[in-house]
Amino acid sequence: MLSAGSRYVFDWPKTGDADRDAVLRDSKQFIKAVDMAIAKQDPLNEAYLVYSEGEAAAGSEKFIREFVDYRDRITGTKRYFAAKVNVTSGRTAGLVYCEDQSKAYNMDLKTGKTNVTVASKDSYVLYSSRLRVKGSGIWVTETLTSQRGSSVCQP
């Protein structure tokens, strides 16, 4: 959940493989749930905890707390692209993808002002995650690393 007028663009076409498509679907939900926790200013929001555990959940909590501490939220458009999924044994998966933050900004909740920044190479982030499927069928992100300014994601 971003603020009014904001949106997500997932340029992640269906793969035709049920497991790989489920990894992409649940990863989208995880991304949206983290942003919802930021919007609600709730570092322990249940939504992202459904889609993450371990290191990924702890890292997400820390990330959300930074927005809460500064009383900021995210606004604008966030685009995700170049997703590559590798499912092993039907129970674990690796996912690598890019995020374009060039049209996403922080909004100060105290003043209501949006900090519009100029796009740069750092507006593009490469993510790498490790997931496993739970008994409920949800693909849970266990680890998530990011590399801001990665040449892999540059336009």
C-alpha positions as CSV (number, residue, x, y, z in Angstrom):
1,M,0.0,0.0,0.0
2,L,1.6,3.2,-1.1
3,S,-0.1,6.6,-0.7
4,A,-2.8,7.8,-3.0
5,G,-1.8,8.1,-6.6
6,S,1.1,5.6,-6.1
7,R,1.4,2.2,-7.7
8,Y,3.5,-0.9,-8.4
9,V,4.5,-2.1,-11.8
10,F,5.6,-5.8,-11.9
11,D,7.1,-6.6,-15.2
12,W,7.2,-10.2,-14.2
13,P,5.4,-12.3,-16.9
14,K,4.0,-15.7,-16.0
15,T,6.5,-18.5,-16.6
16,G,4.0,-21.2,-17.2
17,D,5.5,-23.2,-14.3
18,A,3.2,-23.4,-11.3
19,D,6.0,-23.3,-8.7
20,R,7.9,-20.5,-10.3
21,D,4.7,-18.5,-10.8
22,A,3.8,-19.0,-7.1
23,V,7.3,-17.7,-6.1
24,L,6.7,-14.6,-8.1
25,R,3.2,-14.1,-6.8
26,D,4.2,-14.5,-3.1
27,S,7.2,-12.3,-3.6
28,K,5.0,-9.6,-4.9
29,Q,2.8,-10.0,-1.8
30,F,5.9,-9.7,0.4
31,I,7.0,-6.5,-1.3
32,K,3.6,-5.0,-1.0
33,A,3.2,-6.1,2.7
34,V,6.5,-4.4,3.7
35,D,5.3,-1.2,2.1
36,M,1.9,-1.6,3.9
37,A,3.7,-1.9,7.2
38,I,5.6,1.3,6.4
39,A,2.4,3.1,5.4
40,K,0.8,1.9,8.7
41,Q,4.0,2.8,10.6
42,D,3.9,-0.7,12.1
43,P,7.3,-2.5,12.2
44,L,5.6,-5.7,13.4
45,N,2.7,-5.7,11.0
46,E,1.4,-9.3,10.4
47,A,1.2,-9.0,6.7
48,Y,4.9,-9.1,5.9
49,L,5.5,-11.7,8.6
50,V,3.2,-14.1,6.6
51,Y,5.6,-13.9,3.7
52,S,9.0,-13.7,5.5
53,E,10.9,-15.5,8.2
54,G,14.4,-15.4,9.7
55,E,16.9,-13.0,8.3
56,A,14.4,-11.6,5.8
57,A,11.8,-10.8,8.5
58,A,14.4,-9.3,10.7
59,G,15.9,-7.2,7.9
60,S,12.4,-6.0,6.9
61,E,11.5,-5.0,10.5
62,K,14.7,-2.9,10.6
63,F,13.9,-1.3,7.2
64,I,10.3,-0.5,8.3
65,R,11.6,0.9,11.7
66,E,13.8,3.4,9.8
67,F,10.7,4.8,8.1
68,V,8.8,4.9,11.4
69,D,11.7,6.6,13.2
70,Y,11.7,9.3,10.5
71,R,7.9,9.4,10.2
72,D,8.2,8.8,6.4
73,R,6.4,6.6,3.9
74,I,6.8,5.8,0.3
75,T,4.9,7.4,-2.6
76,G,5.2,7.3,-6.4
77,T,5.7,4.3,-8.7
78,K,8.0,1.3,-8.0
79,R,8.8,-0.9,-10.9
80,Y,10.1,-4.5,-10.6
81,F,11.6,-6.3,-13.6
82,A,14.2,-8.8,-14.8
83,A,13.0,-11.5,-12.4
84,K,14.8,-14.9,-12.6
85,V,13.4,-17.8,-10.5
86,N,15.1,-21.1,-9.9
87,V,13.0,-23.7,-8.0
88,T,14.9,-26.7,-6.5
89,S,13.2,-29.9,-5.3
90,G,9.9,-28.1,-5.4
91,R,10.5,-26.9,-1.8
92,T,13.1,-24.1,-2.1
93,A,13.7,-21.3,-4.6
94,G,16.1,-18.5,-5.5
95,L,14.8,-15.3,-6.9
96,V,16.8,-12.4,-8.4
97,Y,15.1,-9.2,-9.6
98,C,15.6,-5.5,-10.1
99,E,13.7,-2.6,-8.7
100,D,13.4,0.8,-10.4
101,Q,12.9,3.5,-7.7
102,S,13.5,6.4,-10.0
103,K,9.8,7.5,-9.6
104,A,9.3,6.5,-5.9
105,Y,9.9,9.0,-3.2
106,N,9.8,9.4,0.6
107,M,7.0,11.5,2.0
108,D,7.3,13.2,5.4
109,L,4.2,12.3,7.4
110,K,4.8,15.3,9.7
111,T,4.7,17.9,6.9
112,G,3.0,15.9,4.1
113,K,5.8,17.0,1.7
114,T,7.3,14.6,-0.8
115,N,11.1,14.5,-1.2
116,V,11.3,14.4,-5.0
117,T,14.8,13.2,-5.9
118,V,16.6,13.2,-9.2
119,A,17.0,9.7,-10.7
120,S,20.5,8.3,-10.6
121,K,22.3,4.9,-10.9
122,D,21.4,4.4,-7.2
123,S,17.7,4.5,-8.2
124,Y,18.1,0.9,-9.4
125,V,18.5,-2.0,-6.9
126,L,19.3,-5.6,-7.5
127,Y,17.7,-8.1,-5.0
128,S,18.5,-11.7,-4.4
129,S,16.3,-13.9,-2.2
130,R,16.0,-17.4,-1.0
131,L,12.6,-18.8,-0.4
132,R,11.0,-22.0,0.8
133,V,7.4,-23.2,0.5
134,K,5.5,-23.7,3.8
135,G,2.9,-26.4,4.4
136,S,0.2,-23.9,3.6
137,G,1.7,-23.5,0.1
138,I,3.0,-19.9,0.7
139,W,6.5,-19.2,-0.5
140,V,8.3,-17.5,2.4
141,T,11.3,-15.3,1.9
142,E,14.1,-16.4,4.3
143,T,17.0,-14.3,3.1
144,L,17.0,-11.1,1.1
145,T,20.1,-9.1,0.0
146,S,20.2,-5.9,-2.1
147,Q,22.8,-4.1,-4.1
148,R,21.9,-0.4,-4.8
149,G,23.3,0.9,-8.1
150,S,23.9,-2.5,-9.6
151,S,25.0,-2.4,-13.2
152,V,22.7,-5.4,-13.8
153,C,19.6,-3.2,-13.3
154,Q,20.7,0.0,-15.1
155,P,18.5,1.1,-18.0
